[in-house]
Amino acid sequence: MVLADAPDPLWEALLSLHLLQNRDGPLVFGRWRRASAERPAEPALFRLRAPAPPVGYSADLLTPAEASLGL
């Protein structure tokens, strides 16, 4: 198994979009979701909601190739 040297920004953005679109962990993520909805810091990121649904398939262009080597 290979461990990544650092977090991948594309994976972080994709997983954050997933968390914004579901209701899991309301005590941990509820306040962050509300703040994000009130003032989206990056409107372009929110346009990715269609190709990045909270469950199921996400477009491959959003997942970095480096992640195929392992964690």
Secondary structure, 3 states (H helix, E strand, C coil): CCCCCCCCHHHHHHHHHHHHHCCCCHHHHHHHHHHHHHCCCCHHHHHHHCCCCCCCCCCHHHCCHHHHHCC
